[in-house]
Amino acid sequence: MNDNDLPVDPQRPCPICGKPALVKFKPFCSKRCADVDLHRWLSGSYVIPATEDDDEDGDSTPAPGGDEDER
């Protein structure tokens, strides 16, 4: 057994399956769980829901004193 096969200290469970994580695949317990996590990232499963404010896109009401009155 080499150092890569030792459990992570302090022992934390694998975020995918809950088994003890190994140093070699930290924070996962195996290559399979690491690949499952990578697939979730690449497929967009890990997203933070957000709402867009109308003011951020720049299409809101123009500021007073804009170019429209100067024509």
LODRENMAR-730763 format. One record per residue: residue number from 1; residue in one letter; x, y, z of N, C-alpha, C in turn. Coordinates in steps of 0.1 Angstrom, whole numbers. Atoms other than C-alpha are relative to their C-alpha. Last residue first. Layout:
<pases>
<pase><nr>NUM</nr><rest>a</rest><n_u>X</n_u><n_v>Y</n_v><n_w>Z</n_w><ca_u>X</ca_u><ca_v>Y</ca_v><ca_w>Z</ca_w><c_u>X</c_u><c_v>Y</c_v><c_w>Z</c_w></pase>
...
</pases>
This chain:
<pases>
<pase><nr>71</nr><rest>r</rest><n_u>1</n_u><n_v>1</n_v><n_w>15</n_w><ca_u>-309</ca_u><ca_v>668</ca_v><ca_w>-319</ca_w><c_u>-7</c_u><c_v>12</c_v><c_w>-6</c_w></pase>
<pase><nr>70</nr><rest>e</rest><n_u>-9</n_u><n_v>-9</n_v><n_w>7</n_w><ca_u>-299</ca_u><ca_v>677</ca_v><ca_w>-284</ca_w><c_u>-1</c_u><c_v>0</c_v><c_w>-15</c_w></pase>
<pase><nr>69</nr><rest>d</rest><n_u>4</n_u><n_v>-14</n_v><n_w>0</n_w><ca_u>-329</ca_u><ca_v>663</ca_v><ca_w>-266</ca_w><c_u>9</c_u><c_v>9</c_v><c_w>-8</c_w></pase>
<pase><nr>68</nr><rest>e</rest><n_u>13</n_u><n_v>-2</n_v><n_w>7</n_w><ca_u>-323</ca_u><ca_v>627</ca_v><ca_w>-275</ca_w><c_u>-4</c_u><c_v>14</c_v><c_w>-1</c_w></pase>
<pase><nr>67</nr><rest>d</rest><n_u>-2</n_u><n_v>-6</n_v><n_w>13</n_w><ca_u>-286</ca_u><ca_v>628</ca_v><ca_w>-264</ca_w><c_u>-13</c_u><c_v>3</c_v><c_w>-8</c_w></pase>
<pase><nr>66</nr><rest>g</rest><n_u>-7</n_u><n_v>9</n_v><n_w>10</n_w><ca_u>-294</ca_u><ca_v>622</ca_v><ca_w>-227</ca_w><c_u>1</c_u><c_v>7</c_v><c_w>-14</c_w></pase>
<pase><nr>65</nr><rest>g</rest><n_u>-10</n_u><n_v>-8</n_v><n_w>6</n_w><ca_u>-302</ca_u><ca_v>649</ca_v><ca_w>-201</ca_w><c_u>8</c_u><c_v>-8</c_v><c_w>-11</c_w></pase>
<pase><nr>64</nr><rest>p</rest><n_u>4</n_u><n_v>-14</n_v><n_w>4</n_w><ca_u>-320</ca_u><ca_v>625</ca_v><ca_w>-179</ca_w><c_u>11</c_u><c_v>7</c_v><c_w>-6</c_w></pase>
<pase><nr>63</nr><rest>a</rest><n_u>-2</n_u><n_v>-10</n_v><n_w>-11</n_w><ca_u>-307</ca_u><ca_v>589</ca_v><ca_w>-179</ca_w><c_u>-4</c_u><c_v>14</c_v><c_w>-5</c_w></pase>
<pase><nr>62</nr><rest>p</rest><n_u>-13</n_u><n_v>-8</n_v><n_w>1</n_w><ca_u>-321</ca_u><ca_v>565</ca_v><ca_w>-205</ca_w><c_u>0</c_u><c_v>10</c_v><c_w>11</c_w></pase>
<pase><nr>61</nr><rest>t</rest><n_u>3</n_u><n_v>-14</n_v><n_w>3</n_w><ca_u>-349</ca_u><ca_v>541</ca_v><ca_w>-193</ca_w><c_u>13</c_u><c_v>8</c_v><c_w>-1</c_w></pase>
<pase><nr>60</nr><rest>s</rest><n_u>10</n_u><n_v>-7</n_v><n_w>-8</n_w><ca_u>-336</ca_u><ca_v>505</ca_v><ca_w>-192</ca_w><c_u>-1</c_u><c_v>15</c_v><c_w>-5</c_w></pase>
<pase><nr>59</nr><rest>d</rest><n_u>11</n_u><n_v>-3</n_v><n_w>8</n_w><ca_u>-318</ca_u><ca_v>486</ca_v><ca_w>-220</ca_w><c_u>-11</c_u><c_v>8</c_v><c_w>8</c_w></pase>
<pase><nr>58</nr><rest>g</rest><n_u>-2</n_u><n_v>-12</n_v><n_w>7</n_w><ca_u>-284</ca_u><ca_v>486</ca_v><ca_w>-203</ca_w><c_u>-12</c_u><c_v>4</c_v><c_w>-9</c_w></pase>
<pase><nr>57</nr><rest>d</rest><n_u>-2</n_u><n_v>2</n_v><n_w>14</n_w><ca_u>-285</ca_u><ca_v>449</ca_v><ca_w>-194</ca_w><c_u>1</c_u><c_v>13</c_v><c_w>-8</c_w></pase>
<pase><nr>56</nr><rest>e</rest><n_u>-13</n_u><n_v>4</n_v><n_w>3</n_w><ca_u>-280</ca_u><ca_v>455</ca_v><ca_w>-156</ca_w><c_u>3</c_u><c_v>-1</c_v><c_w>-15</c_w></pase>
<pase><nr>55</nr><rest>d</rest><n_u>-10</n_u><n_v>-11</n_v><n_w>1</n_w><ca_u>-310</ca_u><ca_v>476</ca_v><ca_w>-150</ca_w><c_u>13</c_u><c_v>-4</c_v><c_w>-5</c_w></pase>
<pase><nr>54</nr><rest>d</rest><n_u>1</n_u><n_v>-8</n_v><n_w>12</n_w><ca_u>-335</ca_u><ca_v>449</ca_v><ca_w>-158</ca_w><c_u>10</c_u><c_v>11</c_v><c_w>-2</c_w></pase>
<pase><nr>53</nr><rest>d</rest><n_u>7</n_u><n_v>-13</n_v><n_w>-2</n_w><ca_u>-322</ca_u><ca_v>427</ca_v><ca_w>-130</ca_w><c_u>-1</c_u><c_v>7</c_v><c_w>-13</c_w></pase>
<pase><nr>52</nr><rest>e</rest><n_u>-7</n_u><n_v>-11</n_v><n_w>6</n_w><ca_u>-314</ca_u><ca_v>391</ca_v><ca_w>-139</ca_w><c_u>-8</c_u><c_v>13</c_v><c_w>3</c_w></pase>
<pase><nr>51</nr><rest>t</rest><n_u>10</n_u><n_v>-8</n_v><n_w>7</n_w><ca_u>-324</ca_u><ca_v>363</ca_v><ca_w>-116</ca_w><c_u>7</c_u><c_v>13</c_v><c_w>-5</c_w></pase>
<pase><nr>50</nr><rest>a</rest><n_u>-1</n_u><n_v>-15</n_v><n_w>-1</n_w><ca_u>-300</ca_u><ca_v>337</ca_v><ca_w>-106</ca_w><c_u>-11</c_u><c_v>6</c_v><c_w>-7</c_w></pase>
<pase><nr>49</nr><rest>p</rest><n_u>11</n_u><n_v>-7</n_v><n_w>6</n_w><ca_u>-299</ca_u><ca_v>299</ca_v><ca_w>-100</ca_w><c_u>1</c_u><c_v>15</c_v><c_w>3</c_w></pase>
<pase><nr>48</nr><rest>i</rest><n_u>6</n_u><n_v>-9</n_v><n_w>-11</n_w><ca_u>-265</ca_u><ca_v>287</ca_v><ca_w>-91</ca_w><c_u>-11</c_u><c_v>7</c_v><c_w>-7</c_w></pase>
<pase><nr>47</nr><rest>v</rest><n_u>3</n_u><n_v>-14</n_v><n_w>4</n_w><ca_u>-255</ca_u><ca_v>259</ca_v><ca_w>-115</ca_w><c_u>-6</c_u><c_v>7</c_v><c_w>12</c_w></pase>
<pase><nr>46</nr><rest>y</rest><n_u>-3</n_u><n_v>-9</n_v><n_w>-11</n_w><ca_u>-239</ca_u><ca_v>225</ca_v><ca_w>-110</ca_w><c_u>-2</c_u><c_v>14</c_v><c_w>-4</c_w></pase>
<pase><nr>45</nr><rest>s</rest><n_u>8</n_u><n_v>4</n_v><n_w>-12</n_w><ca_u>-257</ca_u><ca_v>202</ca_v><ca_w>-134</ca_w><c_u>3</c_u><c_v>9</c_v><c_w>12</c_w></pase>
<pase><nr>44</nr><rest>g</rest><n_u>7</n_u><n_v>-11</n_v><n_w>-6</n_w><ca_u>-241</ca_u><ca_v>221</ca_v><ca_w>-163</ca_w><c_u>-10</c_u><c_v>-4</c_v><c_w>11</c_w></pase>
<pase><nr>43</nr><rest>s</rest><n_u>14</n_u><n_v>1</n_v><n_w>6</n_w><ca_u>-231</ca_u><ca_v>190</ca_v><ca_w>-184</ca_w><c_u>-8</c_u><c_v>12</c_v><c_w>6</c_w></pase>
<pase><nr>42</nr><rest>l</rest><n_u>0</n_u><n_v>-3</n_v><n_w>15</n_w><ca_u>-194</ca_u><ca_v>198</ca_v><ca_w>-179</ca_w><c_u>-14</c_u><c_v>0</c_v><c_w>-6</c_w></pase>
<pase><nr>41</nr><rest>w</rest><n_u>-4</n_u><n_v>-13</n_v><n_w>3</n_w><ca_u>-197</ca_u><ca_v>201</ca_v><ca_w>-141</ca_w><c_u>-1</c_u><c_v>4</c_v><c_w>-15</c_w></pase>
<pase><nr>40</nr><rest>r</rest><n_u>10</n_u><n_v>-9</n_v><n_w>-5</n_w><ca_u>-218</ca_u><ca_v>170</ca_v><ca_w>-137</ca_w><c_u>4</c_u><c_v>15</c_v><c_w>-3</c_w></pase>
<pase><nr>39</nr><rest>h</rest><n_u>11</n_u><n_v>0</n_v><n_w>9</n_w><ca_u>-194</ca_u><ca_v>151</ca_v><ca_w>-159</ca_w><c_u>-11</c_u><c_v>9</c_v><c_w>4</c_w></pase>
<pase><nr>38</nr><rest>l</rest><n_u>-5</n_u><n_v>-8</n_v><n_w>12</n_w><ca_u>-164</ca_u><ca_v>162</ca_v><ca_w>-138</ca_w><c_u>-12</c_u><c_v>0</c_v><c_w>-10</c_w></pase>
<pase><nr>37</nr><rest>d</rest><n_u>1</n_u><n_v>-15</n_v><n_w>-4</n_w><ca_u>-183</ca_u><ca_v>150</ca_v><ca_w>-106</ca_w><c_u>4</c_u><c_v>8</c_v><c_w>-13</c_w></pase>
<pase><nr>36</nr><rest>v</rest><n_u>15</n_u><n_v>-4</n_v><n_w>-1</n_w><ca_u>-190</ca_u><ca_v>116</ca_v><ca_w>-122</ca_w><c_u>-1</c_u><c_v>14</c_v><c_w>3</c_w></pase>
<pase><nr>35</nr><rest>d</rest><n_u>5</n_u><n_v>-2</n_v><n_w>13</n_w><ca_u>-153</ca_u><ca_v>114</ca_v><ca_w>-133</ca_w><c_u>-15</c_u><c_v>3</c_v><c_w>0</c_w></pase>
<pase><nr>34</nr><rest>a</rest><n_u>-5</n_u><n_v>-12</n_v><n_w>6</n_w><ca_u>-141</ca_u><ca_v>120</ca_v><ca_w>-98</ca_w><c_u>-5</c_u><c_v>3</c_v><c_w>-14</c_w></pase>
<pase><nr>33</nr><rest>c</rest><n_u>7</n_u><n_v>-12</n_v><n_w>-6</n_w><ca_u>-165</ca_u><ca_v>94</ca_v><ca_w>-85</ca_w><c_u>6</c_u><c_v>13</c_v><c_w>-5</c_w></pase>
<pase><nr>32</nr><rest>r</rest><n_u>14</n_u><n_v>0</n_v><n_w>4</n_w><ca_u>-151</ca_u><ca_v>68</ca_v><ca_w>-110</ca_w><c_u>-8</c_u><c_v>12</c_v><c_w>6</c_w></pase>
<pase><nr>31</nr><rest>k</rest><n_u>0</n_u><n_v>-7</n_v><n_w>13</n_w><ca_u>-115</ca_u><ca_v>78</ca_v><ca_w>-103</ca_w><c_u>-14</c_u><c_v>1</c_v><c_w>-5</c_w></pase>
<pase><nr>30</nr><rest>s</rest><n_u>-4</n_u><n_v>8</n_v><n_w>12</n_w><ca_u>-121</ca_u><ca_v>67</ca_v><ca_w>-67</ca_w><c_u>0</c_u><c_v>9</c_v><c_w>-12</c_w></pase>
<pase><nr>29</nr><rest>c</rest><n_u>-5</n_u><n_v>13</n_v><n_w>-5</n_w><ca_u>-128</ca_u><ca_v>79</ca_v><ca_w>-31</ca_w><c_u>6</c_u><c_v>-8</c_v><c_w>-12</c_w></pase>
<pase><nr>28</nr><rest>f</rest><n_u>8</n_u><n_v>12</n_v><n_w>3</n_w><ca_u>-131</ca_u><ca_v>116</ca_v><ca_w>-39</ca_w><c_u>6</c_u><c_v>-13</c_v><c_w>4</c_w></pase>
<pase><nr>27</nr><rest>p</rest><n_u>8</n_u><n_v>4</n_v><n_w>-12</n_w><ca_u>-117</ca_u><ca_v>147</ca_v><ca_w>-23</ca_w><c_u>-8</c_u><c_v>-12</c_v><c_w>-2</c_w></pase>
<pase><nr>26</nr><rest>k</rest><n_u>6</n_u><n_v>-10</n_v><n_w>-9</n_w><ca_u>-89</ca_u><ca_v>138</ca_v><ca_w>-30</ca_w><c_u>-8</c_u><c_v>10</c_v><c_w>-8</c_w></pase>
<pase><nr>25</nr><rest>f</rest><n_u>12</n_u><n_v>-6</n_v><n_w>7</n_w><ca_u>-84</ca_u><ca_v>111</ca_v><ca_w>-57</ca_w><c_u>-6</c_u><c_v>11</c_v><c_w>8</c_w></pase>
<pase><nr>24</nr><rest>k</rest><n_u>-2</n_u><n_v>1</n_v><n_w>15</n_w><ca_u>-49</ca_u><ca_v>98</ca_v><ca_w>-47</ca_w><c_u>-11</c_u><c_v>8</c_v><c_w>-7</c_w></pase>
<pase><nr>23</nr><rest>v</rest><n_u>-10</n_u><n_v>-10</n_v><n_w>3</n_w><ca_u>-53</ca_u><ca_v>109</ca_v><ca_w>-10</ca_w><c_u>1</c_u><c_v>1</c_v><c_w>-16</c_w></pase>
<pase><nr>22</nr><rest>l</rest><n_u>-14</n_u><n_v>4</n_v><n_w>0</n_w><ca_u>-84</ca_u><ca_v>87</ca_v><ca_w>-6</ca_w><c_u>9</c_u><c_v>12</c_v><c_w>-5</c_w></pase>
<pase><nr>21</nr><rest>a</rest><n_u>-8</n_u><n_v>-5</n_v><n_w>11</n_w><ca_u>-119</ca_u><ca_v>98</ca_v><ca_w>4</ca_w><c_u>14</c_u><c_v>-5</c_v><c_w>2</c_w></pase>
<pase><nr>20</nr><rest>p</rest><n_u>-11</n_u><n_v>-9</n_v><n_w>-4</n_w><ca_u>-140</ca_u><ca_v>77</ca_v><ca_w>28</ca_w><c_u>9</c_u><c_v>3</c_v><c_w>-12</c_w></pase>
<pase><nr>19</nr><rest>k</rest><n_u>-11</n_u><n_v>8</n_v><n_w>-5</n_w><ca_u>-172</ca_u><ca_v>65</ca_v><ca_w>11</ca_w><c_u>12</c_u><c_v>9</c_v><c_w>5</c_w></pase>
<pase><nr>18</nr><rest>g</rest><n_u>0</n_u><n_v>0</n_v><n_w>-15</n_w><ca_u>-201</ca_u><ca_v>90</ca_v><ca_w>9</ca_w><c_u>11</c_u><c_v>-10</c_v><c_w>6</c_w></pase>
<pase><nr>17</nr><rest>c</rest><n_u>6</n_u><n_v>12</n_v><n_w>-5</n_w><ca_u>-209</ca_u><ca_v>83</ca_v><ca_w>-28</ca_w><c_u>0</c_u><c_v>-1</c_v><c_w>15</c_w></pase>
<pase><nr>16</nr><rest>i</rest><n_u>9</n_u><n_v>7</n_v><n_w>9</n_w><ca_u>-205</ca_u><ca_v>116</ca_v><ca_w>-46</ca_w><c_u>-6</c_u><c_v>-12</c_v><c_w>6</c_w></pase>
<pase><nr>15</nr><rest>p</rest><n_u>13</n_u><n_v>-8</n_v><n_w>2</n_w><ca_u>-191</ca_u><ca_v>140</ca_v><ca_w>-20</ca_w><c_u>-9</c_u><c_v>-7</c_v><c_w>-10</c_w></pase>
<pase><nr>14</nr><rest>c</rest><n_u>1</n_u><n_v>-3</n_v><n_w>15</n_w><ca_u>-166</ca_u><ca_v>113</ca_v><ca_w>-9</ca_w><c_u>-13</c_u><c_v>8</c_v><c_w>-2</c_w></pase>
<pase><nr>13</nr><rest>p</rest><n_u>6</n_u><n_v>9</n_v><n_w>10</n_w><ca_u>-166</ca_u><ca_v>113</ca_v><ca_w>29</ca_w><c_u>1</c_u><c_v>6</c_v><c_w>-14</c_w></pase>
<pase><nr>12</nr><rest>r</rest><n_u>13</n_u><n_v>-6</n_v><n_w>5</n_w><ca_u>-141</ca_u><ca_v>132</ca_v><ca_w>49</ca_w><c_u>-6</c_u><c_v>-9</c_v><c_w>-10</c_w></pase>
<pase><nr>11</nr><rest>q</rest><n_u>8</n_u><n_v>8</n_v><n_w>9</n_w><ca_u>-114</ca_u><ca_v>116</ca_v><ca_w>70</ca_w><c_u>-13</c_u><c_v>7</c_v><c_w>-3</c_w></pase>
<pase><nr>10</nr><rest>p</rest><n_u>9</n_u><n_v>8</n_v><n_w>-7</n_w><ca_u>-91</ca_u><ca_v>142</ca_v><ca_w>85</ca_w><c_u>-10</c_u><c_v>-7</c_v><c_w>-10</c_w></pase>
<pase><nr>9</nr><rest>d</rest><n_u>1</n_u><n_v>-3</n_v><n_w>-14</n_w><ca_u>-68</ca_u><ca_v>131</ca_v><ca_w>70</ca_w><c_u>-4</c_u><c_v>15</c_v><c_w>1</c_w></pase>
<pase><nr>8</nr><rest>v</rest><n_u>-3</n_u><n_v>-14</n_v><n_w>-2</n_w><ca_u>-75</ca_u><ca_v>116</ca_v><ca_w>36</ca_w><c_u>-2</c_u><c_v>3</c_v><c_w>15</c_w></pase>
<pase><nr>7</nr><rest>p</rest><n_u>11</n_u><n_v>-10</n_v><n_w>-2</n_w><ca_u>-75</ca_u><ca_v>79</ca_v><ca_w>36</ca_w><c_u>5</c_u><c_v>14</c_v><c_w>2</c_w></pase>
<pase><nr>6</nr><rest>l</rest><n_u>4</n_u><n_v>-3</n_v><n_w>-13</n_w><ca_u>-44</ca_u><ca_v>61</ca_v><ca_w>23</ca_w><c_u>-12</c_u><c_v>9</c_v><c_w>1</c_w></pase>
<pase><nr>5</nr><rest>d</rest><n_u>11</n_u><n_v>9</n_v><n_w>-4</n_w><ca_u>-41</ca_u><ca_v>46</ca_v><ca_w>-11</ca_w><c_u>-5</c_u><c_v>3</c_v><c_w>14</c_w></pase>
<pase><nr>4</nr><rest>n</rest><n_u>12</n_u><n_v>-4</n_v><n_w>8</n_w><ca_u>-20</ca_u><ca_v>75</ca_v><ca_w>-25</ca_w><c_u>-12</c_u><c_v>-9</c_v><c_w>4</c_w></pase>
<pase><nr>3</nr><rest>d</rest><n_u>6</n_u><n_v>-11</n_v><n_w>-6</n_w><ca_u>6</ca_u><ca_v>69</ca_v><ca_w>3</ca_w><c_u>-13</c_u><c_v>4</c_v><c_w>-7</c_w></pase>
<pase><nr>2</nr><rest>n</rest><n_u>-8</n_u><n_v>-12</n_v><n_w>0</n_w><ca_u>14</ca_u><ca_v>34</ca_v><ca_w>-9</ca_w><c_u>-8</c_u><c_v>12</c_v><c_w>6</c_w></pase>
<pase><nr>1</nr><rest>m</rest><n_u>9</n_u><n_v>-12</n_v><n_w>0</n_w><ca_u>0</ca_u><ca_v>0</ca_v><ca_w>0</ca_w><c_u>9</c_u><c_v>12</c_v><c_w>0</c_w></pase>
</pases>
